[in-house]
Amino acid sequence: MEFGAGLTRVRSKPGTTIANKSYSSSIQMYYQPPVGNISLAEFDSMAIERLKVLRTIERLNLNGPIRGSEEWVTKIYEDFHKNKNFVVSSERISETKAAEVEEARRRDHISHFVLRLAYCRTEELRRWFVAQEVDLFRARFLHTSNSKHEMTSFIKENNLYFAAISNEELVSERENLIAGTAKIMSGDQLEGRTFYKVPFTDALDLVRTRRVYLRRGHAYVPDTELVTLIAGVYRAHLSRALAQTCRALPQLEDDERLVKLLQDFDSRHTGADFSSKPNNSATITPAMLDTLSNKSFPLCMRKLHDTLNSTHHLKHGGRMQYGLFLKAAGLSLQDALHFWRSHFIKNMDADKFDKQYAYSIRHNYGKEGKRTDYSPYSCIKIISGNVGPGDAHGCPFKVTDIPVLRQRLNAYGVSSAVAAEIAELAGKGHYQIACQKYFEATHNTALDVGINHPNQYLEESRKIAALAPEARSNLPKSKAEVKGKRVVQASQQDASVTIPPKSCADEKLQDEFDDMDVDFDLLDAAVEQHQL
């Protein structure tokens, strides 16, 4: 039975929640969906919580240690410390922490099934979700493998049995096993190892990378690579489950509020929205913008600033993207009016500017119309937006032809070698990773967080600029310096995703959602009707 559709609205009942379920292991195969009711506010928060983790895994796969290595697992678990529930779910159940660990694992269970609903809609979304979920499973498995008792219990509970070869076969095939696994272990390390004999189709990743011995259609897999076999089982199960959920998805259309919540969920910005007013130390003035543009602006905003300087005009999309960015950066309304007027009056008289453009600037600052405090655009919103001919807005890593992008990077001081690496990332659709590499190249500093927002880019840059020279010299050096050191190539990892050109979903939960519950019992019944 797969979690996936057929939801109905019910009023909250005091004490109603997902029914208790015993979670004996920190790893789950997610065979059974959660049962019971959950408020839509919790539904949304759990999904966002998990989406942040999956995006971190994607970033590390593109711009971090080799997947599956100890360093890779360590990096992922370091990021888990930003999310209490993912940390606690990995802990052992003890008398003092039993309830807390159970709750964390419950949230993990529910959040997985919630994201199935959001990511089952297209083949592209399913492929991305499966890739990140399998790597999350892989990291947890490798982390848990230190506990033999928990690992044995997990394998037994999920009926994950693989046939181990006999001692006689181990002796007779010893030389072949040493040769076949030479990439992952030496002959001395073979002693005491268990080898599993499985159809080679169950170990295609190991076959592809030549890490196992093949004989008569079977792969001999050492116990150190057991995670690959089990991850393969999980991948197959999850792929089938997403297909089943997709079939049941039309029944969601009866619930407009839930459809609105799930629509374009993949385009949700999960970081800070920078809508609150900056503190006094973060304020900027028009006189500072040329210098900040050269040193601290992300490429998208630097392009807009350069275009404004050269043409003294920006189309509506450019004014919105750049204007809200400057507002969040600390440019006051009075300074914003002065800044835009100083440029536009070079192409028109002041009266025309006041009549046609000043209102929209005041509107962005919440001083006109509904007086809404508009948030600046996140990277995902910029990437997902439409850009027409002659427009200067959008993400340059997405909308700029590769040769032109390389020339622009060179003009901004990035070496040809590094510009080629950045352009390669952009060409593969890894726009935010390309932006991070641009930051590292122009600041000669490694960045251990992903770039998710133009104002985050500016904030990180100004933090570095505010450091004393001595402290700045102690920062970790970038692998992508302006003077030409190479960046890590994305080809070292095989996970990738291109964000589809969709409009960004509403990033704030409507108040009316708070009293709505999701009835998982009815949902399960609907999915049963759509089984393969």
C-alpha positions in Angstrom: 0.0 0.0 0.0 1.5 3.3 -1.0 0.8 6.8 0.4 -0.4 9.1 -2.3 -3.9 10.4 -2.8 -7.5 10.5 -1.8 -7.5 13.2 0.9 -10.5 14.7 2.6 -11.1 17.6 4.9 -11.9 16.9 8.6 -12.0 19.1 11.6 -9.2 18.7 14.1 -10.1 16.7 17.2 -8.3 17.2 20.5 -5.4 14.8 20.8 -5.8 13.5 17.2 -2.5 12.7 15.6 -0.7 10.0 13.6 -1.1 6.7 15.4 1.8 5.5 17.4 4.2 3.2 15.6 7.3 1.6 17.0 10.5 2.6 15.1 13.2 0.2 16.2 15.7 1.5 13.7 16.9 4.9 12.6 16.8 3.6 9.0 13.5 3.0 7.2 12.5 1.4 3.9 9.1 3.2 4.0 7.1 0.2 3.0 4.0 1.2 5.1 2.5 4.7 5.1 1.6 6.5 8.3 -1.9 6.1 9.7 -4.1 8.7 11.3 -4.6 12.5 11.0 -2.2 15.4 10.8 -2.8 19.1 10.6 -1.8 20.7 7.3 0.5 23.2 9.1 2.5 20.2 10.4 2.2 18.6 7.0 3.9 21.6 5.4 6.6 22.0 8.1 7.7 18.4 8.0 7.9 18.5 4.2 10.1 21.6 4.2 12.3 20.1 6.9 13.0 17.1 4.7 13.4 19.1 1.5 16.2 21.1 3.1 18.0 17.9 3.9 17.6 16.5 0.4 18.8 19.7 -1.2 21.9 19.6 1.1 22.6 16.1 -0.2 22.3 17.3 -3.8 24.7 20.1 -3.1 27.3 17.9 -1.5 27.1 15.4 -4.3 27.9 18.1 -6.8 30.4 20.1 -4.7 31.8 17.9 -2.0 33.5 14.7 -1.0 33.2 11.5 -3.0 29.7 10.0 -2.4 29.8 7.1 0.0 33.1 8.1 1.6 33.5 8.6 5.3 34.0 12.3 4.7 30.7 12.5 2.7 28.8 10.8 5.6 30.4 13.1 8.1 29.5 16.2 6.1 25.9 15.1 5.8 25.6 14.5 9.5 27.2 17.8 10.3 24.4 19.4 8.3 21.9 17.3 10.2 22.9 19.2 13.3 21.0 22.2 11.8 17.9 20.0 12.0 17.2 18.6 15.5 14.8 15.9 14.3 17.2 14.3 11.8 19.9 14.2 14.5 17.7 12.7 17.2 16.2 10.1 14.8 19.7 8.7 14.4 20.2 8.2 18.1 19.6 5.0 20.0 16.4 4.6 21.9 17.0 4.8 25.6 14.8 5.2 28.7 15.5 8.9 28.9 15.1 9.7 25.2 12.6 7.1 24.0 9.7 9.5 23.4 12.0 12.1 21.7 13.6 9.6 19.4 10.2 8.0 18.5 8.8 11.5 17.7 11.8 12.3 15.5 11.5 9.0 13.6 7.7 9.6 13.2 8.4 12.9 11.6 10.9 11.3 9.3 8.4 8.7 8.3 5.6 11.2 7.6 7.8 13.7 5.8 9.0 11.1 3.4 5.4 10.3 2.3 4.5 13.9 2.1 7.3 14.6 -0.3 6.2 11.5 -2.4 3.0 13.5 -3.1 4.9 16.5 -4.2 7.5 14.7 -6.3 5.5 12.0 -8.0 4.0 14.3 -10.7 6.6 14.1 -13.4 9.4 11.8 -14.4 11.9 14.6 -13.8 10.7 15.2 -10.3 10.6 11.5 -9.5 14.1 11.0 -10.7 15.4 13.8 -8.5 13.5 12.6 -5.5 14.7 9.0 -5.9 18.3 10.1 -6.3 18.4 12.2 -3.2 16.4 9.8 -1.0 18.6 6.9 -2.0 21.7 8.9 -1.0 20.0 9.9 2.3 19.4 6.2 2.9 23.0 5.4 1.9 24.4 7.9 4.4 22.2 6.7 7.2 23.1 3.0 6.5 26.8 3.8 6.5 26.4 5.7 9.7 24.4 2.9 11.3 26.8 0.2 10.1 29.0 0.9 13.1 26.2 -0.7 15.2 26.1 -4.4 14.3 23.1 -5.1 16.4 21.0 -2.3 14.8 22.1 -3.3 11.4 21.3 -7.0 11.9 17.9 -6.0 13.3 17.2 -3.7 10.3 18.1 -6.4 7.7 16.0 -9.0 9.5 12.9 -6.7 9.9 13.0 -5.9 6.2 13.7 -9.4 4.9 16.9 -8.3 3.2 18.7 -11.6 2.8 21.5 -12.2 0.4 23.2 -15.6 -0.1 26.8 -15.7 1.3 29.3 -17.9 -0.5 30.7 -20.9 1.3 34.2 -21.1 2.7 35.1 -23.5 0.0 34.1 -21.1 -2.7 35.9 -18.3 -1.0 39.1 -20.3 -1.0 38.7 -21.5 -4.6 37.9 -18.0 -5.9 40.3 -16.1 -3.7 42.6 -14.8 -6.5 39.7 -13.7 -8.6 38.0 -12.0 -5.7 41.3 -10.1 -4.9 41.5 -9.0 -8.5 37.8 -8.1 -8.8 37.8 -5.9 -5.7 41.2 -4.4 -6.1 39.7 -0.9 -6.3 38.1 -1.1 -2.9 40.4 -3.4 -0.8 43.7 -5.1 -0.8 44.4 -8.8 -0.6 45.2 -8.6 3.1 41.7 -7.0 3.8 40.0 -10.0 2.2 40.6 -12.0 5.3 37.5 -12.3 7.5 35.2 -10.8 4.8 31.8 -12.2 3.8 31.0 -12.2 0.1 27.5 -12.3 -1.3 26.6 -13.9 -4.6 23.9 -12.0 -6.3 22.7 -11.6 -9.9 24.8 -8.9 -11.6 21.7 -6.9 -12.3 21.4 -6.3 -8.5 24.8 -4.7 -8.4 25.0 -2.6 -11.6 26.6 0.3 -9.8 29.4 -1.9 -8.6 29.7 -3.6 -12.0 29.9 -0.2 -13.8 32.7 1.0 -11.5 34.5 -2.4 -11.7 34.4 -3.0 -7.9 33.2 -6.6 -7.9 34.2 -10.0 -9.4 31.8 -11.3 -12.1 31.3 -15.0 -12.9 28.5 -16.7 -14.9 26.1 -13.8 -14.5 26.7 -13.3 -10.8 28.5 -10.6 -8.9 30.5 -11.4 -5.8 29.9 -8.5 -3.5 31.9 -8.0 -0.3 30.1 -7.0 2.9 31.7 -3.6 2.8 29.5 -2.9 -0.3 26.3 -4.3 1.2 24.9 -0.8 1.3 24.9 -0.8 -2.5 22.8 -3.9 -2.7 20.3 -2.7 -0.1 20.2 0.8 -1.6 19.3 -0.8 -4.9 16.4 -2.6 -3.3 15.3 0.7 -1.8 15.6 2.5 -5.2 13.5 -0.1 -7.0 10.8 0.0 -4.3 10.7 3.8 -4.2 10.5 4.1 -8.0 7.5 1.7 -8.1 5.9 3.5 -5.1 6.1 6.9 -6.8 4.5 5.5 -10.0 1.6 4.2 -7.9 1.2 7.5 -6.1 1.2 9.3 -9.4 -1.8 7.2 -10.6 -3.8 8.0 -7.5 -2.9 11.7 -7.6 -6.0 12.9 -9.5 -8.1 12.3 -6.4 -6.2 15.2 -4.7 -7.9 17.6 -7.1 -11.0 17.7 -4.9 -9.0 19.5 -2.2 -7.9 22.9 -3.6 -6.0 23.9 -0.5 -3.8 20.8 -0.5 -3.3 21.1 -4.3 -2.1 24.7 -3.9 0.3 23.6 -1.2 1.8 20.8 -3.2 1.9 22.6 -6.5 5.4 23.7 -7.5 6.7 22.4 -4.1 10.0 21.6 -5.9 10.4 25.4 -6.5 10.0 26.3 -2.8 12.6 28.5 -1.3 13.6 26.8 2.0 16.1 29.4 3.3 15.8 32.8 4.9 13.5 35.1 2.9 15.3 38.3 3.9 11.9 40.1 4.1 12.6 41.6 7.6 14.4 45.0 7.7 18.1 44.8 8.1 19.8 46.2 11.1 21.5 49.5 11.0 25.0 48.1 10.3 23.6 46.5 7.1 22.2 49.6 5.5 23.6 50.8 2.2 23.5 54.0 0.2 23.5 54.7 -3.5 27.1 55.9 -3.3 28.1 52.4 -2.2 26.5 50.4 -5.0 29.2 50.6 -7.6 31.8 49.2 -5.2 29.5 46.6 -3.8 28.5 45.5 -7.3 32.1 44.8 -8.2 33.0 43.1 -4.9 29.9 41.6 -3.3 27.0 41.3 -5.7 26.1 37.9 -7.2 26.3 37.7 -10.9 22.6 38.2 -11.5 22.6 41.5 -9.6 25.9 42.7 -11.0 24.5 42.2 -14.5 21.4 44.3 -13.6 23.6 47.0 -12.0 25.9 47.1 -15.0 22.9 47.3 -17.4 21.4 50.1 -15.4 24.7 52.0 -15.5 25.0 51.7 -19.2 21.4 52.2 -20.4 19.9 54.0 -17.4 16.8 51.8 -17.7 15.6 48.4 -16.7 12.4 46.6 -17.8 9.8 45.7 -15.2 11.3 42.3 -14.4 14.7 43.8 -13.8 13.4 46.6 -11.7 11.5 44.1 -9.5 14.4 41.7 -9.1 17.0 44.4 -8.5 14.8 46.8 -6.5 13.7 44.2 -3.9 17.3 43.0 -3.6 18.5 46.5 -2.8 15.6 46.9 -0.4 16.6 43.8 1.6 20.2 44.8 1.4 19.4 48.0 3.4 18.6 50.7 0.8 16.0 53.0 2.3 12.9 54.1 0.4 14.2 57.7 0.1 17.6 56.5 -1.2 15.8 54.1 -3.6 13.7 56.9 -5.1 16.8 59.0 -5.5 18.9 56.2 -7.0 16.3 55.1 -9.6 15.4 58.8 -10.4 19.1 59.6 -11.0 19.3 57.0 -13.7 15.9 57.2 -15.4 15.9 61.0 -15.8 18.8 60.6 -18.2 16.2 59.1 -20.6 13.0 61.0 -19.5 12.0 64.1 -17.5 11.4 63.9 -13.8 7.6 64.3 -14.0 7.4 61.2 -16.2 9.5 59.2 -13.7 7.3 60.3 -10.8 4.1 59.4 -12.6 5.2 56.0 -14.1 7.8 54.6 -11.8 7.9 56.2 -8.4 4.6 54.5 -7.3 5.9 51.0 -8.0 9.1 51.7 -5.9 6.9 52.9 -3.0 4.7 49.9 -3.5 7.7 47.5 -3.2 8.4 49.1 0.1 4.9 48.6 1.4 3.9 52.2 1.2 1.2 51.9 -1.5 -1.6 49.6 -2.4 -2.1 46.7 0.1 1.1 47.9 1.9 2.6 44.4 1.6 6.2 43.9 2.7 7.5 42.1 -0.4 10.3 39.7 -0.1 13.3 39.7 -2.4 13.5 37.0 -5.0 15.2 33.7 -4.0 17.5 31.9 -6.4 14.8 29.3 -7.2 12.3 32.1 -8.1 14.9 33.8 -10.3 15.8 30.6 -12.0 12.2 29.6 -12.5 11.1 32.9 -13.9 10.6 33.6 -17.6 13.0 35.9 -19.4 12.3 37.6 -22.7 14.4 39.2 -25.4 16.2 42.3 -24.1 15.6 41.5 -20.5 18.5 41.8 -18.1 17.0 39.9 -15.2 16.9 36.2 -14.5 19.8 33.9 -13.6 22.8 34.6 -15.9 24.0 31.0 -15.4 20.8 29.8 -17.0 19.9 32.4 -19.6 23.4 33.4 -20.9 24.9 31.5 -23.8 28.0 29.6 -22.6 30.6 31.5 -24.7 29.1 34.8 -23.6 29.1 33.6 -19.9 32.7 32.7 -20.1 33.6 36.1 -21.5 31.7 37.8 -18.8 33.4 35.8 -16.1 36.8 36.6 -17.6 35.9 40.3 -17.7 35.0 40.1 -14.0 38.4 38.7 -13.1 37.8 35.0 -13.2 40.6 33.0 -14.9 39.8 31.2 -18.1 40.3 27.8 -16.5 37.9 28.5 -13.6 35.4 30.3 -16.0 35.3 27.1 -18.1 34.6 25.0 -15.0 31.8 27.4 -13.9 30.4 27.4 -17.5 30.4 23.6 -17.5 28.3 23.5 -14.3 25.9 26.0 -15.8 25.6 24.1 -19.0 24.6 21.0 -17.0 21.9 22.9 -15.2 23.7 23.3 -11.8 23.1 27.0 -11.6 23.4 27.5 -7.9 26.6 25.4 -7.7 28.0 27.6 -10.5 27.1 30.7 -8.5 28.8 29.2 -5.4 31.9 28.6 -7.5 31.8 32.2 -8.8 31.7 33.4 -5.1 34.7 31.2 -4.2 36.6 32.3 -7.2 36.0 36.0 -6.6 36.6 35.8 -2.8 39.4 33.2 -2.8 37.6 31.5 0.0 35.8 28.1 0.2 32.1 28.4 1.0 30.7 25.6 3.1 27.1 26.6 2.6 25.1 26.5 -0.6 24.0 29.8 -2.3 20.2 29.9 -2.2 19.5 33.6 -2.2 21.1 36.7 -3.8 21.0 38.5 -0.4 22.6 35.5 1.2 25.5 35.9 -1.3 25.8 39.6 -0.4 25.6 38.9 3.3 28.4 36.2 3.1 30.5 38.5 1.0 30.2 41.4 3.5 31.0 39.1 6.4 34.3 38.3 4.7 35.0 42.0 3.8 34.4 43.0 7.5 37.1 40.6 8.7 40.5 41.8 9.7 43.2 40.9 7.1 44.8 38.4 9.4 41.5 36.7 10.1 40.7 36.7 6.4 44.0 35.0 5.6 43.0 32.1 7.9 39.8 31.3 6.0 39.8 28.0 4.1 41.1 28.5 0.6 38.9 28.0 -2.4 39.5 25.2 -4.9 38.5 27.8 -7.5 40.7 30.8 -7.2 40.5 33.8 -9.5 44.1 33.2 -10.6 43.4 29.8 -12.0 43.2 26.8 -9.6 40.7 24.2 -10.8 37.4 23.7 -9.2 36.0 20.2 -8.4 34.3 18.9 -11.5 30.7 17.9 -11.3 31.5 14.8 -13.3 32.9 13.3 -10.1 29.3 12.9 -8.9 26.4 11.5 -10.9 23.5 13.2 -9.2 22.1 16.1 -11.1 18.9 18.2 -11.3 17.8 21.0 -13.5 15.1 23.2 -12.1 12.1 23.3 -14.4 10.9 26.7 -15.5 7.9 27.1 -13.2 6.5 30.0 -11.3 7.4 29.9 -7.7 4.8 28.6 -5.3 3.4 30.8 -2.6 6.0 30.5 0.2 3.7 31.2 3.2 1.0 28.8 4.5 -2.4 30.4 4.4 -4.1 30.9 7.7 -7.1 28.8 6.6 -4.9 25.7 6.4 -4.3 25.7 10.2 -7.6 23.9 11.0 -7.4 21.4 8.2 -6.3 17.8 8.8 -5.2 15.1 6.4 -7.0 11.8 6.9 -4.4 9.1 6.1 -6.9 6.3 6.5 -9.0 7.5 3.6 -5.9 8.3 1.7 -4.7 4.7 2.0 -8.1 3.4 0.8 -7.8 5.5 -2.3 -4.3 4.3 -3.1 -5.4 0.7 -2.7 -7.7 1.2 -5.7 -4.7 2.2 -7.8 -2.2 -0.6 -7.1 -0.3 -2.1 -9.9 
